Amino acid sequence: MRLKPQYIFILALVGVVLIYFVGRTVFGGASEKAQAKPVAPSTTPSVQARMTPETVRELEVSIRGRTEAARTVVVRSETAGVVAATPTPEGSFVRQGQVLCRLSVDARQASLDQAHAALKSRQLQRKAAAELAAKGYRSETQVLEAQANLDQATAAVRAAEIAMRQVEIRAPFAGVFDRRDAEIGAYLSPGQACGAMIELNPLLVVGDAPETEAGRLRAGAPARAKLVDGQMLNGRVRYVARDADPQTRTYHVEVIVPNTGNAVRSGLSADLRIAAGTGAAHLVPVSALVLDAAGRQGVRYVMADGRVAFAPVTVLEETADGMWVRGLKGAVNVITVGQSFVAEGQKVRVAQVR
């Protein structure tokens, strides 16, 4: 039987396709195997590191602080009365003993005059008793009684004078009359406030040191404070708390500084740096600082066997040349490039830089 032309064409096409796939399987696989060459992957990353020597350096504890008045006193009335005058304006500088509030005298002047009159009478009686006793007309007991009456009158005068002085509420020290609490016409009972006084010279700069740094601070250590406007204040540590704040676990620190002319106000923010002796420090680039898995700040360095290690550090000071840090020992080969892409214990190839 003779095949039709279209069938012959289809059978030929199928044969060609079949021959193509068979040939590719036989010869192509061998060619691919011949061409495929195993490439050994590089498992040792490269980093750049710099040998950083240990340096003995003056150490400081840096904390955030604020200025504070050396003394703050609420000046209160010692007696009862109506406020008759307030001669000192709020916010003004006052001398010690300057009148802040003056109460109405009322009957105090009359009581003082009466006490003086009684004293004069007792003085005359005491003199007469002594003269009569010398002539034999008075006994020794009567003389002593006259002297006791004179002493009592003298005490009454002193009490009346004190009551008169108490109508003037005075500044207990030189400083600033920061707040007035009583106005003219107000009635003050004993213990009620006329106003508040603050002492700004000397001035305190206070802050709270973390428990990791508090043990390095000593009373009398030199300190300096940089205010928000750039002004520098120099002073010494006056007080370091021995008991931590139960909420923050920090220790209160007070630095006393001179404040000539009361130029610096209370309540200004300050960066406080306190000398804490000498110790080992290393200068590392700012970019070398990294965080480990626990969130600690530190540097990665290369050990003698070419493996990576991590050391937590404390920043002491930032300079134009880098960061002075504490926490490393001896000369350390600090990784400066690639430190974020390697892990502790990993072997690395090191390119040293200066």
Secondary structure, DSSP 8 states (H G I E B T S, - for coil): ----HHHHHHHHHHHHHHHHHHHIIIIIHHHHHHH--------S-EEEEEEE--EEEEEEEEEEEEEEEEEEEEEE-SS-EEEEE--S-TTEEE-TT-EEEEE--TTHHHHHHHHHHHHHHHHHHHHHHHHHHHHTSS-HHHHHHHHHHHHHHHHHHHHHHHHHHTTEEE-SSSEEEEEE---TT-EE-TT-EEEEEEEEEEEEEEEEEETTTGGG--TT-EEEEEETTS-EEEEEEEEE-SS--TTT-EEEEEEEE--GGG-S-TT-EEEEEEEEEEEEEEEE-GGGEEE-TT--EEEEEE-TTSBEEEEE-EEEEEETTEEEEES--SSEEEEEESGGG--TT-B-EEEE--
